Amino acid sequence: MGEEFKYIVRIADKDLLGEKRVAYALARIKGIGVNTAIALLRKLGIDPFQKLGSLPESELNRLDQAVRKLHEYGFDYWFLNRPRDPQTGENIHLIGSDLILKVKMDIELMRKIKCWKGIRHMLGLKVRGQRTRTTGRTGITVGVTRRRR
């Protein structure tokens, strides 16, 4: 007697489609990409290319715990999205709303201490060294006008 197929699966406080393959369904969670999902599934011994809705309930519970505590599964520090966290000094991997909140707090700190990146964030300009002469224009200065002769 097989288990029933689930069309909606809740993992890490996010509803995922059961018709998608497990690796691609997990990639819908903020903070987890396809490569991260495949690496985690290989550590857990789950086939990354089977349908998410066909997994038994015990596997789904194990997968949910693994996604929430990804940093405890023996990944190197460079694989995690928050290595050497400034507040705790630990190597952690954040997902979902925790990740969004931490990024906002980091930007606020940069604005507060008025570092170069913080100033660029305050002014609404590009932060990572991109050119701004022609791209990233907003407001009135969108087009280039020629001088009349």
C-alpha positions in Angstrom: 0.0 0.0 0.0 1.8 3.1 -1.3 1.6 6.6 0.2 -0.6 9.2 -1.3 0.9 11.8 -3.7 1.0 15.3 -2.1 0.5 18.2 -4.5 1.6 20.8 -1.9 4.4 20.2 0.5 5.4 22.6 3.3 9.1 22.7 3.9 10.8 25.5 5.9 7.6 27.6 6.1 7.2 27.6 2.3 4.6 25.8 0.3 6.3 23.9 -2.5 4.8 22.2 -5.5 4.8 18.4 -5.2 4.9 17.9 -9.0 8.4 19.4 -9.2 11.6 17.4 -8.7 13.0 17.6 -5.2 16.1 19.7 -6.1 14.2 22.2 -8.1 11.3 22.5 -5.6 13.9 23.2 -2.8 15.4 25.9 -4.9 12.2 27.9 -4.5 13.2 28.5 -0.9 15.2 31.8 -0.5 18.8 31.0 0.4 18.8 27.6 -1.3 19.8 27.2 -4.9 19.8 24.1 -7.2 23.4 23.2 -6.4 22.9 23.6 -2.7 19.8 21.5 -2.9 21.5 18.7 -4.8 24.5 18.6 -2.4 22.1 18.4 0.6 20.0 15.7 -1.0 23.1 13.6 -1.8 24.2 13.9 1.9 20.8 12.7 3.0 20.7 9.9 0.4 17.6 11.2 -1.4 17.3 11.1 -5.2 17.3 14.8 -6.2 15.4 14.1 -9.4 12.3 12.3 -8.1 9.0 14.2 -7.5 8.7 16.0 -4.2 5.1 14.8 -3.6 6.1 11.2 -3.8 8.4 11.3 -0.8 7.1 9.6 2.3 6.3 11.7 5.4 9.4 10.5 7.3 11.7 11.7 4.4 9.9 15.0 4.3 10.4 15.6 8.0 14.0 14.7 7.7 14.4 17.0 4.7 12.7 19.9 6.6 15.1 19.5 9.5 18.1 19.4 7.2 17.0 22.5 5.3 16.6 24.4 8.6 20.0 23.3 10.0 22.0 23.1 6.8 25.2 24.2 8.5 25.2 21.2 10.7 25.6 18.7 7.8 29.4 18.9 7.4 29.5 21.5 4.5 32.7 23.6 4.2 32.5 27.2 5.4 32.7 28.6 1.8 29.6 26.6 0.8 27.4 28.4 3.4 25.8 31.8 2.8 27.0 33.3 6.0 30.5 32.1 6.9 32.1 33.7 9.9 29.0 35.6 10.9 30.0 39.0 12.3 27.8 38.7 15.4 28.4 35.1 16.4 31.6 34.2 14.5 30.1 30.9 13.5 29.6 29.4 10.0 25.8 29.4 9.4 23.4 29.1 6.5 20.2 31.2 6.7 17.0 30.7 4.7 13.8 32.5 4.2 12.8 35.5 6.3 15.9 35.1 8.5 18.2 35.7 5.5 16.2 38.8 4.4 16.3 40.2 7.9 20.1 39.7 8.3 20.8 41.3 4.9 18.7 44.3 5.8 20.5 44.6 9.2 23.9 44.4 7.4 22.9 47.2 5.0 21.7 49.4 7.9 25.0 48.8 9.7 26.9 49.9 6.6 24.7 53.0 6.4 25.3 53.8 10.0 29.0 53.5 9.9 29.1 55.4 6.6 31.4 53.0 4.8 31.7 53.3 1.0 29.0 50.6 0.4 26.8 52.3 2.9 27.1 55.6 1.2 26.3 54.0 -2.2 23.2 52.3 -0.6 22.1 55.7 0.9 22.4 57.4 -2.5 20.6 54.6 -4.4 23.6 54.0 -6.6 25.3 50.8 -7.7 27.3 49.2 -4.9 29.5 46.6 -6.4 31.7 48.8 -8.7 29.6 48.8 -11.8 29.8 51.6 -14.2 27.1 54.3 -13.9 27.7 56.5 -16.9 25.1 54.9 -19.1 23.4 52.2 -17.0 21.3 52.5 -13.9 19.7 55.8 -14.8 16.4 56.6 -13.1 14.2 59.7 -13.2 14.5 62.5 -15.7 18.0 61.7 -17.0 16.9 58.6 -18.9 17.7 59.6 -22.4 20.7 61.3 -24.0 19.8 64.5 -25.8 21.9 66.2 -28.4 22.6 69.9 -28.3 20.7 72.0 -31.0 22.8 73.7 -33.6 
